[in-house]
């Protein structure tokens, strides 16, 4: 059975679905199926495509596939439990403390994907920064819920500073990572979480669901970017 590794490809000048199918050892119909909103005859430079890259069986890409799956799973769980925690906190549900404890497992789950690549000190630092990310998110939610606008703004500034620290740590560890690109992705994640919080607080449930789906897709893009950086640094050097 052929292996498949989902990647995010940013359209470049002169890209066509046919050339991308050849490059990634897949088919044009498969690319079209995974990108229903993209016109194959008028692709715009900068468009992001989901591509399921194929490879012959018994491929060394097996480890790469597992790495990508682990990275995506960790970030998907982060999006899921953050949303569950927001719902519990805003609605004062009895499971709030239990959900928070589960949410706080996510930093270790995400950092563990990097464990076999980097030093224990670096992985511990990443874990601590991700824990801070979640703690600040919870404090921002609480301040918003309680109408403490000034406090929420101050906490939000710390939250975005934390994103800068995460981007700096990862880009210092891996020359394949761009600090600017990581910061863009992380900042976009925070922007989306803030919009989710506002929608949830205002009981705009349909909008909240749409924002969650969009946030999850953005985190998959981040997960793929992080995977590609690891592959470039350790598997393809």
ChimeraX commands (.cxc) that place a marker at each C-alpha (Angstrom):
marker #1 position 0.00,0.00,0.00 radius 0.5
marker #1 position 1.34,3.44,-0.89 radius 0.5
marker #1 position 2.06,5.82,1.96 radius 0.5
marker #1 position 0.53,9.26,2.04 radius 0.5
marker #1 position 1.84,12.32,3.84 radius 0.5
marker #1 position -0.39,15.40,3.92 radius 0.5
marker #1 position 1.57,18.59,3.32 radius 0.5
marker #1 position 0.73,22.26,2.76 radius 0.5
marker #1 position 2.09,23.60,-0.56 radius 0.5
marker #1 position 2.18,27.35,-1.23 radius 0.5
marker #1 position 1.52,27.99,-4.93 radius 0.5
marker #1 position 4.50,29.45,-6.79 radius 0.5
marker #1 position 4.67,31.09,-10.24 radius 0.5
marker #1 position 4.25,28.51,-13.05 radius 0.5
marker #1 position 2.78,25.88,-10.72 radius 0.5
marker #1 position 0.10,23.68,-12.26 radius 0.5
marker #1 position -1.84,20.79,-10.78 radius 0.5
marker #1 position -0.10,18.48,-13.26 radius 0.5
marker #1 position 3.39,19.60,-12.22 radius 0.5
marker #1 position 2.46,19.37,-8.53 radius 0.5
marker #1 position 1.07,15.87,-9.05 radius 0.5
marker #1 position 4.37,14.83,-10.60 radius 0.5
marker #1 position 6.41,16.54,-7.90 radius 0.5
marker #1 position 4.53,14.97,-5.00 radius 0.5
marker #1 position 3.83,11.61,-6.65 radius 0.5
marker #1 position 0.07,11.97,-6.52 radius 0.5
marker #1 position -2.68,12.61,-9.08 radius 0.5
marker #1 position -4.44,15.71,-10.38 radius 0.5
marker #1 position -7.91,14.41,-9.36 radius 0.5
marker #1 position -6.67,13.82,-5.81 radius 0.5
marker #1 position -5.32,17.38,-5.56 radius 0.5
marker #1 position -8.59,18.78,-6.92 radius 0.5
marker #1 position -10.61,16.69,-4.44 radius 0.5
marker #1 position -8.58,18.01,-1.49 radius 0.5
marker #1 position -8.83,21.65,-2.61 radius 0.5
marker #1 position -12.42,22.16,-3.76 radius 0.5
marker #1 position -12.26,25.95,-3.64 radius 0.5
marker #1 position -9.27,26.27,-5.97 radius 0.5
marker #1 position -9.68,26.76,-9.72 radius 0.5
marker #1 position -7.06,24.48,-11.33 radius 0.5
marker #1 position -7.01,26.71,-14.43 radius 0.5
marker #1 position -6.45,29.95,-12.52 radius 0.5
marker #1 position -4.32,29.25,-9.46 radius 0.5
marker #1 position -3.19,32.34,-7.58 radius 0.5
marker #1 position 0.38,32.63,-6.30 radius 0.5
marker #1 position 0.38,32.29,-2.51 radius 0.5
marker #1 position -2.66,29.98,-2.40 radius 0.5
marker #1 position -2.18,27.15,0.10 radius 0.5
marker #1 position -2.97,23.66,-1.16 radius 0.5
marker #1 position -3.46,20.47,0.83 radius 0.5
marker #1 position -1.62,17.71,-0.99 radius 0.5
marker #1 position -1.43,14.05,-0.04 radius 0.5
marker #1 position 2.09,13.17,-1.17 radius 0.5
marker #1 position 2.56,9.57,-2.23 radius 0.5
marker #1 position 5.59,7.30,-2.20 radius 0.5
marker #1 position 6.35,3.73,-3.09 radius 0.5
marker #1 position 5.84,1.10,-0.42 radius 0.5
marker #1 position 8.71,0.24,1.92 radius 0.5
marker #1 position 9.67,3.89,1.78 radius 0.5
marker #1 position 11.80,5.69,4.35 radius 0.5
marker #1 position 8.95,8.21,4.35 radius 0.5
marker #1 position 7.15,5.95,6.82 radius 0.5
marker #1 position 8.88,7.73,9.70 radius 0.5
marker #1 position 8.04,11.06,8.10 radius 0.5
marker #1 position 4.39,10.11,7.84 radius 0.5
marker #1 position 4.29,9.13,11.50 radius 0.5
marker #1 position 5.98,12.38,12.49 radius 0.5
marker #1 position 3.43,14.43,10.54 radius 0.5
marker #1 position 0.54,12.47,12.05 radius 0.5
marker #1 position 1.91,12.93,15.59 radius 0.5
marker #1 position 2.38,16.67,15.05 radius 0.5
marker #1 position -1.11,17.12,13.62 radius 0.5
marker #1 position -2.69,15.05,16.38 radius 0.5
marker #1 position -1.02,17.11,19.10 radius 0.5
marker #1 position -2.17,20.43,17.67 radius 0.5
marker #1 position -5.67,19.13,16.91 radius 0.5
marker #1 position -6.06,18.12,20.54 radius 0.5
marker #1 position -4.89,21.58,21.56 radius 0.5
marker #1 position -7.64,23.22,19.49 radius 0.5
marker #1 position -10.27,20.78,20.75 radius 0.5
marker #1 position -9.56,21.07,24.48 radius 0.5
marker #1 position -9.11,24.83,24.32 radius 0.5
marker #1 position -12.62,25.10,22.90 radius 0.5
marker #1 position -14.05,22.70,25.51 radius 0.5
marker #1 position -12.39,24.71,28.27 radius 0.5
marker #1 position -13.77,27.98,26.91 radius 0.5
marker #1 position -17.28,26.52,26.90 radius 0.5
marker #1 position -16.91,25.22,30.45 radius 0.5
marker #1 position -15.46,28.47,31.79 radius 0.5
marker #1 position -17.96,30.81,30.15 radius 0.5
marker #1 position -20.90,28.69,31.27 radius 0.5
marker #1 position -19.56,27.92,34.79 radius 0.5
marker #1 position -19.90,24.18,34.22 radius 0.5
marker #1 position -18.98,21.67,36.90 radius 0.5
marker #1 position -16.34,20.07,34.68 radius 0.5
marker #1 position -14.25,23.26,34.35 radius 0.5
marker #1 position -11.43,22.13,36.66 radius 0.5
marker #1 position -11.28,18.66,35.11 radius 0.5
marker #1 position -11.22,20.08,31.59 radius 0.5
marker #1 position -8.48,22.52,32.58 radius 0.5
marker #1 position -6.33,19.67,33.88 radius 0.5
marker #1 position -6.76,17.82,30.60 radius 0.5
marker #1 position -6.00,20.97,28.62 radius 0.5
marker #1 position -2.74,21.38,30.53 radius 0.5
marker #1 position -1.54,18.02,29.18 radius 0.5
marker #1 position -1.37,19.53,25.69 radius 0.5
marker #1 position 1.93,21.40,26.13 radius 0.5
marker #1 position 3.73,18.19,27.03 radius 0.5
marker #1 position 2.03,16.34,24.17 radius 0.5
marker #1 position 3.13,18.95,21.63 radius 0.5
marker #1 position 6.66,19.25,23.04 radius 0.5
marker #1 position 7.06,15.47,23.09 radius 0.5
marker #1 position 6.96,15.43,19.28 radius 0.5
marker #1 position 10.23,17.40,19.35 radius 0.5
marker #1 position 11.73,15.22,22.08 radius 0.5
marker #1 position 13.83,12.91,19.89 radius 0.5
marker #1 position 15.25,15.83,17.92 radius 0.5
marker #1 position 16.33,18.36,20.55 radius 0.5
marker #1 position 17.87,18.52,23.99 radius 0.5
marker #1 position 15.83,17.96,27.11 radius 0.5
marker #1 position 16.50,21.57,28.13 radius 0.5
marker #1 position 15.02,22.90,24.87 radius 0.5
marker #1 position 11.97,20.59,25.07 radius 0.5
marker #1 position 11.38,21.64,28.69 radius 0.5
marker #1 position 11.56,25.29,27.68 radius 0.5
marker #1 position 9.06,24.71,24.89 radius 0.5
marker #1 position 6.74,22.92,27.32 radius 0.5
marker #1 position 6.92,25.84,29.74 radius 0.5
marker #1 position 6.15,28.38,27.02 radius 0.5
marker #1 position 3.16,26.35,25.83 radius 0.5
marker #1 position 1.93,26.06,29.41 radius 0.5
marker #1 position 2.20,29.84,29.67 radius 0.5
marker #1 position 0.27,30.16,26.41 radius 0.5
marker #1 position -2.63,28.15,27.86 radius 0.5
marker #1 position -2.50,29.85,31.26 radius 0.5
marker #1 position -2.67,33.29,29.65 radius 0.5
marker #1 position -5.50,32.16,27.37 radius 0.5
marker #1 position -7.49,31.12,30.42 radius 0.5
marker #1 position -6.78,34.41,32.18 radius 0.5
marker #1 position -7.83,36.38,29.09 radius 0.5
marker #1 position -11.08,34.39,28.97 radius 0.5
marker #1 position -11.75,35.03,32.65 radius 0.5
marker #1 position -11.11,38.76,32.34 radius 0.5
marker #1 position -13.38,38.96,29.29 radius 0.5
marker #1 position -16.11,37.02,31.07 radius 0.5
marker #1 position -15.90,39.31,34.09 radius 0.5
marker #1 position -15.89,42.49,32.01 radius 0.5
marker #1 position -12.37,43.48,33.10 radius 0.5
marker #1 position -11.41,45.15,29.83 radius 0.5
marker #1 position -8.19,46.79,31.02 radius 0.5
marker #1 position -6.94,43.58,32.61 radius 0.5
marker #1 position -7.86,41.61,29.49 radius 0.5
marker #1 position -5.85,44.01,27.31 radius 0.5
marker #1 position -2.80,43.72,29.56 radius 0.5
marker #1 position -3.01,39.91,29.60 radius 0.5
marker #1 position -3.44,39.87,25.83 radius 0.5
marker #1 position -0.18,41.78,25.39 radius 0.5
marker #1 position 1.60,39.14,27.50 radius 0.5
marker #1 position -0.08,36.44,25.42 radius 0.5
marker #1 position 1.30,37.84,22.18 radius 0.5
marker #1 position 4.74,38.27,23.77 radius 0.5
marker #1 position 4.60,34.59,24.65 radius 0.5
marker #1 position 3.95,33.80,20.96 radius 0.5
marker #1 position 7.08,35.77,20.07 radius 0.5
marker #1 position 9.07,33.73,22.59 radius 0.5
marker #1 position 7.81,30.44,21.15 radius 0.5
marker #1 position 8.67,31.53,17.60 radius 0.5
marker #1 position 12.13,32.65,18.71 radius 0.5
marker #1 position 12.85,29.39,20.57 radius 0.5
marker #1 position 11.88,27.21,17.61 radius 0.5
marker #1 position 13.65,29.33,14.99 radius 0.5
marker #1 position 16.83,29.37,17.09 radius 0.5
marker #1 position 16.71,25.58,17.35 radius 0.5
marker #1 position 16.10,24.98,13.64 radius 0.5
marker #1 position 17.50,27.12,10.82 radius 0.5
marker #1 position 14.74,25.76,8.54 radius 0.5
marker #1 position 12.17,27.66,10.61 radius 0.5
marker #1 position 11.61,31.33,9.82 radius 0.5
marker #1 position 10.96,33.39,12.93 radius 0.5
marker #1 position 8.71,35.70,10.92 radius 0.5
marker #1 position 6.66,32.84,9.48 radius 0.5
marker #1 position 6.26,31.13,12.83 radius 0.5
marker #1 position 5.25,34.39,14.47 radius 0.5
marker #1 position 2.72,35.00,11.69 radius 0.5
marker #1 position 1.14,31.59,12.24 radius 0.5
marker #1 position 1.13,31.83,16.03 radius 0.5
marker #1 position -0.25,35.37,15.98 radius 0.5
marker #1 position -2.99,34.28,13.61 radius 0.5
marker #1 position -3.82,31.46,16.04 radius 0.5
marker #1 position -4.18,33.94,18.90 radius 0.5
marker #1 position -6.27,36.27,16.76 radius 0.5
marker #1 position -8.58,33.37,15.93 radius 0.5
marker #1 position -8.82,32.27,19.56 radius 0.5
marker #1 position -9.74,35.81,20.59 radius 0.5
marker #1 position -12.50,35.85,17.98 radius 0.5
marker #1 position -13.72,32.47,19.22 radius 0.5
marker #1 position -13.79,33.80,22.78 radius 0.5
marker #1 position -15.77,36.87,21.72 radius 0.5
marker #1 position -18.27,34.78,19.76 radius 0.5
marker #1 position -18.69,32.36,22.66 radius 0.5
marker #1 position -19.13,35.15,25.17 radius 0.5
marker #1 position -21.78,36.75,22.96 radius 0.5
marker #1 position -23.46,33.38,22.42 radius 0.5
marker #1 position -22.93,33.60,18.66 radius 0.5
marker #1 position -22.73,29.84,18.44 radius 0.5
marker #1 position -22.79,29.37,14.66 radius 0.5
marker #1 position -19.97,31.88,14.28 radius 0.5
marker #1 position -18.06,30.23,17.12 radius 0.5
marker #1 position -18.25,26.85,15.37 radius 0.5
marker #1 position -17.08,28.33,12.06 radius 0.5
marker #1 position -14.17,30.02,13.82 radius 0.5
marker #1 position -13.20,26.77,15.53 radius 0.5
marker #1 position -13.08,24.97,12.17 radius 0.5
marker #1 position -10.95,27.76,10.70 radius 0.5
marker #1 position -8.63,27.75,13.68 radius 0.5
marker #1 position -8.18,23.99,13.45 radius 0.5
marker #1 position -7.24,24.29,9.77 radius 0.5
marker #1 position -4.73,26.99,10.60 radius 0.5
marker #1 position -3.17,24.78,13.27 radius 0.5
marker #1 position -2.86,21.97,10.72 radius 0.5
marker #1 position -0.91,24.40,8.54 radius 0.5
marker #1 position 1.34,25.17,11.52 radius 0.5
marker #1 position 1.78,21.46,12.25 radius 0.5
marker #1 position 2.78,20.79,8.64 radius 0.5
marker #1 position 5.25,23.67,8.69 radius 0.5
marker #1 position 6.84,22.37,11.89 radius 0.5
marker #1 position 7.03,18.86,10.44 radius 0.5
marker #1 position 8.67,20.07,7.25 radius 0.5
marker #1 position 11.28,21.94,9.24 radius 0.5
marker #1 position 12.20,18.84,11.22 radius 0.5
marker #1 position 12.37,16.73,8.08 radius 0.5
marker #1 position 14.59,19.25,6.34 radius 0.5
marker #1 position 16.93,19.55,9.33 radius 0.5
marker #1 position 17.24,15.89,10.33 radius 0.5
marker #1 position 16.07,13.65,7.46 radius 0.5
marker #1 position 17.13,15.41,4.30 radius 0.5
marker #1 position 20.33,17.20,5.22 radius 0.5
marker link #1:1,2 radius 0.2
marker link #1:2,3 radius 0.2
marker link #1:3,4 radius 0.2
marker link #1:4,5 radius 0.2
marker link #1:5,6 radius 0.2
marker link #1:6,7 radius 0.2
marker link #1:7,8 radius 0.2
marker link #1:8,9 radius 0.2
marker link #1:9,10 radius 0.2
marker link #1:10,11 radius 0.2
marker link #1:11,12 radius 0.2
marker link #1:12,13 radius 0.2
marker link #1:13,14 radius 0.2
marker link #1:14,15 radius 0.2
marker link #1:15,16 radius 0.2
marker link #1:16,17 radius 0.2
marker link #1:17,18 radius 0.2
marker link #1:18,19 radius 0.2
marker link #1:19,20 radius 0.2
marker link #1:20,21 radius 0.2
marker link #1:21,22 radius 0.2
marker link #1:22,23 radius 0.2
marker link #1:23,24 radius 0.2
marker link #1:24,25 radius 0.2
marker link #1:25,26 radius 0.2
marker link #1:26,27 radius 0.2
marker link #1:27,28 radius 0.2
marker link #1:28,29 radius 0.2
marker link #1:29,30 radius 0.2
marker link #1:30,31 radius 0.2
marker link #1:31,32 radius 0.2
marker link #1:32,33 radius 0.2
marker link #1:33,34 radius 0.2
marker link #1:34,35 radius 0.2
marker link #1:35,36 radius 0.2
marker link #1:36,37 radius 0.2
marker link #1:37,38 radius 0.2
marker link #1:38,39 radius 0.2
marker link #1:39,40 radius 0.2
marker link #1:40,41 radius 0.2
marker link #1:41,42 radius 0.2
marker link #1:42,43 radius 0.2
marker link #1:43,44 radius 0.2
marker link #1:44,45 radius 0.2
marker link #1:45,46 radius 0.2
marker link #1:46,47 radius 0.2
marker link #1:47,48 radius 0.2
marker link #1:48,49 radius 0.2
marker link #1:49,50 radius 0.2
marker link #1:50,51 radius 0.2
marker link #1:51,52 radius 0.2
marker link #1:52,53 radius 0.2
marker link #1:53,54 radius 0.2
marker link #1:54,55 radius 0.2
marker link #1:55,56 radius 0.2
marker link #1:56,57 radius 0.2
marker link #1:57,58 radius 0.2
marker link #1:58,59 radius 0.2
marker link #1:59,60 radius 0.2
marker link #1:60,61 radius 0.2
marker link #1:61,62 radius 0.2
marker link #1:62,63 radius 0.2
marker link #1:63,64 radius 0.2
marker link #1:64,65 radius 0.2
marker link #1:65,66 radius 0.2
marker link #1:66,67 radius 0.2
marker link #1:67,68 radius 0.2
marker link #1:68,69 radius 0.2
marker link #1:69,70 radius 0.2
marker link #1:70,71 radius 0.2
marker link #1:71,72 radius 0.2
marker link #1:72,73 radius 0.2
marker link #1:73,74 radius 0.2
marker link #1:74,75 radius 0.2
marker link #1:75,76 radius 0.2
marker link #1:76,77 radius 0.2
marker link #1:77,78 radius 0.2
marker link #1:78,79 radius 0.2
marker link #1:79,80 radius 0.2
marker link #1:80,81 radius 0.2
marker link #1:81,82 radius 0.2
marker link #1:82,83 radius 0.2
marker link #1:83,84 radius 0.2
marker link #1:84,85 radius 0.2
marker link #1:85,86 radius 0.2
marker link #1:86,87 radius 0.2
marker link #1:87,88 radius 0.2
marker link #1:88,89 radius 0.2
marker link #1:89,90 radius 0.2
marker link #1:90,91 radius 0.2
marker link #1:91,92 radius 0.2
marker link #1:92,93 radius 0.2
marker link #1:93,94 radius 0.2
marker link #1:94,95 radius 0.2
marker link #1:95,96 radius 0.2
marker link #1:96,97 radius 0.2
marker link #1:97,98 radius 0.2
marker link #1:98,99 radius 0.2
marker link #1:99,100 radius 0.2
marker link #1:100,101 radius 0.2
marker link #1:101,102 radius 0.2
marker link #1:102,103 radius 0.2
marker link #1:103,104 radius 0.2
marker link #1:104,105 radius 0.2
marker link #1:105,106 radius 0.2
marker link #1:106,107 radius 0.2
marker link #1:107,108 radius 0.2
marker link #1:108,109 radius 0.2
marker link #1:109,110 radius 0.2
marker link #1:110,111 radius 0.2
marker link #1:111,112 radius 0.2
marker link #1:112,113 radius 0.2
marker link #1:113,114 radius 0.2
marker link #1:114,115 radius 0.2
marker link #1:115,116 radius 0.2
marker link #1:116,117 radius 0.2
marker link #1:117,118 radius 0.2
marker link #1:118,119 radius 0.2
marker link #1:119,120 radius 0.2
marker link #1:120,121 radius 0.2
marker link #1:121,122 radius 0.2
marker link #1:122,123 radius 0.2
marker link #1:123,124 radius 0.2
marker link #1:124,125 radius 0.2
marker link #1:125,126 radius 0.2
marker link #1:126,127 radius 0.2
marker link #1:127,128 radius 0.2
marker link #1:128,129 radius 0.2
marker link #1:129,130 radius 0.2
marker link #1:130,131 radius 0.2
marker link #1:131,132 radius 0.2
marker link #1:132,133 radius 0.2
marker link #1:133,134 radius 0.2
marker link #1:134,135 radius 0.2
marker link #1:135,136 radius 0.2
marker link #1:136,137 radius 0.2
marker link #1:137,138 radius 0.2
marker link #1:138,139 radius 0.2
marker link #1:139,140 radius 0.2
marker link #1:140,141 radius 0.2
marker link #1:141,142 radius 0.2
marker link #1:142,143 radius 0.2
marker link #1:143,144 radius 0.2
marker link #1:144,145 radius 0.2
marker link #1:145,146 radius 0.2
marker link #1:146,147 radius 0.2
marker link #1:147,148 radius 0.2
marker link #1:148,149 radius 0.2
marker link #1:149,150 radius 0.2
marker link #1:150,151 radius 0.2
marker link #1:151,152 radius 0.2
marker link #1:152,153 radius 0.2
marker link #1:153,154 radius 0.2
marker link #1:154,155 radius 0.2
marker link #1:155,156 radius 0.2
marker link #1:156,157 radius 0.2
marker link #1:157,158 radius 0.2
marker link #1:158,159 radius 0.2
marker link #1:159,160 radius 0.2
marker link #1:160,161 radius 0.2
marker link #1:161,162 radius 0.2
marker link #1:162,163 radius 0.2
marker link #1:163,164 radius 0.2
marker link #1:164,165 radius 0.2
marker link #1:165,166 radius 0.2
marker link #1:166,167 radius 0.2
marker link #1:167,168 radius 0.2
marker link #1:168,169 radius 0.2
marker link #1:169,170 radius 0.2
marker link #1:170,171 radius 0.2
marker link #1:171,172 radius 0.2
marker link #1:172,173 radius 0.2
marker link #1:173,174 radius 0.2
marker link #1:174,175 radius 0.2
marker link #1:175,176 radius 0.2
marker link #1:176,177 radius 0.2
marker link #1:177,178 radius 0.2
marker link #1:178,179 radius 0.2
marker link #1:179,180 radius 0.2
marker link #1:180,181 radius 0.2
marker link #1:181,182 radius 0.2
marker link #1:182,183 radius 0.2
marker link #1:183,184 radius 0.2
marker link #1:184,185 radius 0.2
marker link #1:185,186 radius 0.2
marker link #1:186,187 radius 0.2
marker link #1:187,188 radius 0.2
marker link #1:188,189 radius 0.2
marker link #1:189,190 radius 0.2
marker link #1:190,191 radius 0.2
marker link #1:191,192 radius 0.2
marker link #1:192,193 radius 0.2
marker link #1:193,194 radius 0.2
marker link #1:194,195 radius 0.2
marker link #1:195,196 radius 0.2
marker link #1:196,197 radius 0.2
marker link #1:197,198 radius 0.2
marker link #1:198,199 radius 0.2
marker link #1:199,200 radius 0.2
marker link #1:200,201 radius 0.2
marker link #1:201,202 radius 0.2
marker link #1:202,203 radius 0.2
marker link #1:203,204 radius 0.2
marker link #1:204,205 radius 0.2
marker link #1:205,206 radius 0.2
marker link #1:206,207 radius 0.2
marker link #1:207,208 radius 0.2
marker link #1:208,209 radius 0.2
marker link #1:209,210 radius 0.2
marker link #1:210,211 radius 0.2
marker link #1:211,212 radius 0.2
marker link #1:212,213 radius 0.2
marker link #1:213,214 radius 0.2
marker link #1:214,215 radius 0.2
marker link #1:215,216 radius 0.2
marker link #1:216,217 radius 0.2
marker link #1:217,218 radius 0.2
marker link #1:218,219 radius 0.2
marker link #1:219,220 radius 0.2
marker link #1:220,221 radius 0.2
marker link #1:221,222 radius 0.2
marker link #1:222,223 radius 0.2
marker link #1:223,224 radius 0.2
marker link #1:224,225 radius 0.2
marker link #1:225,226 radius 0.2
marker link #1:226,227 radius 0.2
marker link #1:227,228 radius 0.2
marker link #1:228,229 radius 0.2
marker link #1:229,230 radius 0.2
marker link #1:230,231 radius 0.2
marker link #1:231,232 radius 0.2
marker link #1:232,233 radius 0.2
marker link #1:233,234 radius 0.2
marker link #1:234,235 radius 0.2
marker link #1:235,236 radius 0.2
marker link #1:236,237 radius 0.2
view
